């Protein structure tokens, strides 16, 4: 089997690449996905992420190794499995990030990735249900909608933000990110709009595009220093898929560095220790891992206040699921957070450094289910979850074994950096101030977690270490740049070899200020133009 371009990974970036590269009938494209077709009623249902993240058919059940900064906890790390990747199981929140994020990429050596460079791709990607303008698109494959369902508790959250000096922002993906808002979502008429829905399924009938599912990529195949294809396992057999022009890894921040190392590109001694022949010694492969660390805090509301705790349990849950399939409305259309805010921990800052995810539902953090998720509280609850936007802590991905099926060693080093701990404390204290604002205070009976006993910094940090969770936003493990330590150059070509690129969130030099799916789609789109600009020939 042979093609011009062989793409590994059908996630947010991979689906875009398959669409764009196969748009020219002269280009033969093969897209390889280890999972299945990515279809299920619970993938389509927005709130189905509560189920699909726990199911092996839709999620890789990874976990980190013991995280030293959070008391040795092992973090559960679900990643999307199947056509659409993590866009099938994410919380549907659409965030581009700050314009300054991308200018900082350029300053770090990712030339050609400033805001001015990437803004057209964000606009090209979307059909925004709000008002289109010079920043917001109206003719793209990805549907972005405002939340339809609004309720008194979420309205009170936004009023409380205003009361503590955080104004409402009608479009945080527009010219200015600062402020409070209802989140924008990747939904279309009550249904999830995944990358596969937006980019891949509409073009799967193209004669020049082949999509292989249930195909596990073992390694990139080289002839000297040039990538000429990949070895994959499918239906119990190993086979080679040849690439006449390029091999493109779009497998994400955990899988892409794993594949590079399995193929002989990575820290030389690490590869030698595992018996893997070294093709290119690159210590940065798998390094520089970054992720957001979410700090869930919750309150018990008074019995009259609106909360989803009742709607998502028992007979009401069954009723809401049936209602959803009948009408595409109701509680099963909610994303991972309905309201939120981007705020500054200090008024003197140029840009927000804290993000809030807010939802009128709460769990018992000391009573987790088998999949590690908290059981729903029996009372009406509200969760306010801040996160540090640009963490300084860095981790790594390394091979645990030369076996391609083995889960890699993943360590994020959450809260390792002192700056992250200090800003997390500020964020948690700001969250309490928010809850004390008049609009929320009238709805609240008590602080449930961490509770009044967590009064000083030591107690709050202990709570953060015990209960914080991944933001599901890993990036940086194949970072791009101009320096010799970078894994990829600004054209996303892997340094030290030919015919191989990485095009996914792993190339980000620095984590953006917000959820990462929109940026991953942008990277796939801009990356496809970089590939096509030179006809796939390495410069």
N, C-alpha and C positions, 0 to 999 in steps of 0.2 A: 504494500500500500504506500502510495507516494502523493505528496502535494507540494505546492509552493510554500505554504505556511502551515506549520503544525503548532496548534495552540494547546497548552496543557492547563486545564481548569476552566470550567464554565460558570464561574461566579460573576460578580458585578462587572469586572473589567473584561473577563473572557468572553462574555456574551456580546459586549460592545465590539470587541475585536473581530469576532466571527462575522458580525453584521457588516462592519465597515470594510474589512479586507475582502469579503466575498461579493461586495457590491459590483466590482468589475468582473464580468464573466470570464475574463482571461486568467484570473487568479484562482487556483485550486486551493481550498482551505479544508483542513481537518481539525475539528475541535474534539478534544479528549476530556472526558469527565469520569471520575472514579465512581460517582454515585449514579442514581437512576434518573428518571425523566423529571423529577422534581414536582410532580403533580399530586395534589391531594386536596380534598375539601378544606382541610385544616391549614394548608398553605394559603389557599385563596382567602380564607377567613382572617381578617386582620389580627384579631386577638388569639388566633390559633398558635401564635408563637409560644404560648405557655405549654402547649402540647408538643409541637414539632421540635423544639429545642431538646426535649427529653427522649426523642425517638431516634434510634440508630438509622432508620431509613432516610431521615432528613438531616441528621446532624452527626458530625464526627464527635465522639465522646472523648475528647482530650481532657487532660488535667495537667496543671503545672506540677513541677516537682516542689518540694517544700520551699515556701517563700520566706526567706529569712526576715524580711521587714515586717511581716504580719504574723509573727509567732509560729512559723513553720507550717501554716495552713497550705493545703493543696487546693488551688483554685480550679473549679470546673470551667472548661473552656469550650462550649459548643460552637462549632463552625458548620456552615451550611454544606450539605452533601446532596448533590443532584443539580440538574440544570437550573441555574439561578443562584447557586451557592448560598452565601449568607444573606442575600437579598430575599431569600425564601423564608428565613426564620428570624430576621431582625425585628426591631420594634417599630419599623416604618417611619421613623422620624427623619425628615429631610432638612439637613443643615449643610450649608456650603463652607462655613468657617469664615474667619475674618479676612478681609482683603490683605491685611498686614501679614497673615500667615504665609501667603504665597510670595510676597515680597521678601520675607525672611528666607524662604527656600532659595530664591535667586541670590540673596546675599551669602548663603551658605555654599554656593557653587552650582546650584541647579539652574544654570543659565537657560532662559527661555521658559521658565515656570513662574514668573511674576504674576501678580493679579491681572495685569493688562494682557498677559499671554494666555491665561487660563479662563478668564471671564467669558470669552465667546463660546467656549465649550460647555460651560454650565448653561448658558442660554440656549445653545443648540440642542442640549439633551432633553429639555423639558417642554411640556405643555402645562403651564401654570394656570390653575383655575381662577386665580385672582387677576389683577390688572397687569397686563404685560407692558413692559417698557424697555429701555435700553439695557437693563440688567436681567429682566425676566422674560423667558421664552414662551411662545404661544404655538409652536409647531414641531415640538420634539417628540421622541418616542415615549419618554417617561412622563407619566401623569403625576402631577403634584397638586394636591388639594388642601384647602383649609378644612379644619375639623367641622363636621356638620353638627355633631351633638355637643351642646354646651349646657352646663348645669350650674346651680347656685354655689356649690362648693368651689369649683374651679373659678367662677367669677369672683368669689371672695378671695381666692389666692392672688389673683391679679390686682384686686383692690388693695390687698395687704402690701404687695410690692410697691404700689404707688404711695402708700402711707409711709413706707420706710425710705422713700426717695428714689425708687426705680420706676421710671415712667413706662407706660405702655408703648410698644413698638409695633406698628401695623405690618411691618415686613422685615424681620431680622435677617432675611437672605437678600435684602436690598442694599442700599448704600451704607447703612449703619446697623451694627449687630446689637448694640447696647439696648437693654430694656426687657420688659416682660410681655408675654404673648401666649396665644394658643399655638401649639406646634403645627407646622405644615407636614403633610404626610405623603408617602408614595402610595396613594390609593386612587382607584378609578371606580366611582359609583359604588362604594362600599366594598370593593374587592382590592386585595393586595395587588400592586403593580410591581412585580419583580423585574430584575434585569432580563430574565428569560422572557417574561411577558412583553416587555417593551422592545427588546432588541433581537432576541433569538427566534422565538416561535413564529413571528411573522415572515421570516426568511428561510425557514428550514426546508422549504421546497426547492430552493435554488439547486440546480444541477451540479454546481461547482462547490457546494458545501456538504461535507460529511460530518455528522455528529456521532461520536462513539460514546455510549454510556456504559457503566459498569466496567470501565477500562482503567486499570490502575497503572499509572506510569511508574516504572522502576528507576529510570535514569535517562539522562541525555546521552546520546551516542555521538562520539567524536571520531573524526579522521584527522589525526594530528591535533591541531588547535581549533579546528573548525567543527561546529555542531552540524551533523548531517541527519539527525533524526532522534527518535526516542524509542526506548524499549518499553513495551507495556505488556501487562498480563490481562488477558480477557478470555473468559470461558475456559479457564484452567490452562491456557497456552500462552507462552511468551512469543511476542512477535515484534518486529521492527517496523516502525512507521517512518518513512524517509521524508526529509524536507529539502526541496531543491533550493530554497532561498533562506528561510529562517525557521528556527525553533523559538517559540515565545512561551515563557512560563508566566501564567496568570493564576497561580495556585494559592496566593495569599501569603501573609506574613509568617505563617508557620510552615506551610508546605513548600513554598518556592525556595527558601534557603535550604530546607531539607533535601530537595531534589538537586540543588547545586552541589551540596556536599556528597550525596550519593554518586554524583557524576564526576567527582574529583576536583571540584572547585570549592575552596574553603581553606580554613587554617591547616597548614600542611601537617603539623605534628598530630593534630586531631584525626586527620584522615589516615595517616600512617598507622596510628595506634589501632585503627579499626580495619586495617588491611585494604584500604581503598587507594588505588593508584592516583597520584596527584597529577592533575593536568594544569592547574593554576593555583598557586599559593596566594590566598586572599583571606587575611585574618578577619576582615570585616563581615564576611558572610555569616549571617545569623546573629551578628552583634547589633547593638543600638536598638534593641526591642523596646518599644514604648506603648503604653496603654493608659486609658483613663481608669481611675479608681473611684467607684461610686460609693458614697457614704449615706446609706439609708437611715433616715430618722422619721419616726412616726408618732401620730397623736390619735387618741381616742376622741371621736366627735360625739356630740350630744345625739340622742336618739332621733331627733327630727332632721338632722343634717343629712344631705345626700351623700351616699357612699356606695361603691361597687361591692363591698364585702357581702352584702345581702344578695346582690344580683349574680354573683359568681360562685354561689354555693348551693348545694342541695337541688331541690326542684326548680328553683329560680334559674339556676345555671342551665338545666335541660330546656326550660322554656325559652331562655335567651338564645340558645343554640338553634332551636327550631324556628324562633322568630327571625334569626339572621338568615337562615336558608330560604325562608319564605319571602322576606322583604329587604334583605341586605341592610338592615337598620338595627339599632339598639346597642347593648353592651358589648357585643362581639365585634363591633367596629372600632373599639378603642385601641390606640397605639400604646407603646410602653409608657408614654407620658402624654398628658393632654395639655397641660400648661407648663411653662418654664420661664427662664430668664437668663440673660447673660449680664453679669454684674461685675463691678470693680471692687476689689477688696479695699482699695484706697482711692479716694476721689482724685488724687493726683495722677493716677495711671492714665495712659493714652488709650488703652483697650481693656475690655473685660478680661478677667483671669479666673472667673468662677462661672460654672453653668449649673442651673437647677433643672431637675426633672421632677415634676409634681403630678400626682395622681390620687384621687380620692379612694384609695384602697390600702389596706395594710396587712402585714403578715406577722406571725409570731416567730421572731428571729431565733428563739431558743427551742423551736419545735419544727425542725426541717423534715421534709419528706425524703423518700429514698433517693430522689434526684437532686437533693441538696437545696430545694426551694422551700421557703417558709410556708407553713400552713396558714391559710387565711385566718385573720382574727375573727372572733365571734361577735365583736362589736363593730359599729361603723368607724372606719379609720381613714386617715390621710397620711400619705407618705410624701415627704419633702426631701429630695436627695441631691445634695450638692456634689460637685466634682471639681478638682483642680484642672484647668483647661490645658495648660502646657507643662506637664510634670517634668522634673529634672531627673528622676530615677530612670535608670536604664538596665535592661536585662539582656537575655540572649536565648537563641535556639541552637542546640547542638544535637548531633546524632546520638541516640542511646544505643544504637546497634547498626551494623551494615545491612540489616534486613529492611527492605523497602516498606514492609508492612508495619514496622515497629513505630510506636508513638515517639516523637523526638523529645529530648530533654528541653523543657521550657521553663525559664525563670524570668519573671518580670521585675523583681526587686521593688515591688510596691512599697512606697513610703520610705525607701532607703535614704533619699536625699532629704536633708534637713529642711530645705525650702518647701518641699512637698508636705512635710509634717506641719510646719508652721502655717502654711496657707490652708491646709485641711482644718486646722483648729479655727482659723478665722471664718472659714466657710460654715462650720458647724455652729459657731456662735451667731453668725448672721442668720442662720436658719431659725434659731430660737427667737431672735429678734423679729423675724418675719411672723412666726407663730403668735407672738405677743401683740402684733398690730391689731387694732380694733376689729377690722373686718373678719379676721380669723379667730381672734380670741373669743368672740361671741359664739363660735361654733364648737370650741374645744372644751373637753372635760378634763383631760390630763395628757401629759407627755408620756407615751408608752415606751419608746426607745429613743435614746439611751436611758431616759428617766431622770428625775431630779437628783438622784444620788450621784450621777456623773457631772459633778460641778466644776472640778478643776481640770487643768490641761492633761494631767497624767491619766485621769479617769476617762476623759474624752478620747485620748489617743488609744487607750486600751480598747475602748469600744470600737474605734475605727479599725484597729487591727483585727478584732474578732469578727466583725460583721461586714466590713467593706467588700465590694464585689467588683469584678472586672466590668469595664464599660463595653467590652466586646469590640474594642477598637485597636487591635494590634497593628503596628506599622514599624517601618524603619530597618528591617533585617536585611534588605538588599538596597540600602540607601544610594541615591544618586548624588553625584557631585563631580568636581573637577580634580580633587585631590587623589593621590595615589591609593589612599585607603578606601575610597568609595568602591562599592561593588559594581555599580552601573554608572555610566556617564550620563549627561543630560539628554542624550538620545535614547536612554534606557538600554544601551548595549552593555553586555557583561564585559567587564575589563579583563584583559589577558587572553581572550578567546575571540573567535569570529562566528557569525551566524547565529548568535544567541542573545535574546533580550529577556528582561523581566519587566512585565507591565501589569502592575497591581499595587495595592496599598503598601507593600513592603518597600517600595522605592522612595517613600516620603522621607525627606531628610529630618523632618520634625513633625510631630503630631499636630494636626490642625486643631483649631479651637471649636470643637463640636463633634457630632457624630460623623462617621467617616464614609458612609455608603455613597453619598453624592460625589465626594472627592474621588472615590475609587472608580466610579463611572466616568468622571472627567478624565482620569488618568488613562483609562481604556480608550477613550475617544481621541484624546490628543496623541496617545501612543500609536494609534492606528495611522494617524497622519504622518508621524515620524517614520514609521515603517514604509509607508507608500511613497514618501518623499524621495527615497533613494532606490525604489524598486526592490527593496529587500537585500541589496548588496551592501555588505559592511564597508563603511567609509574608512 
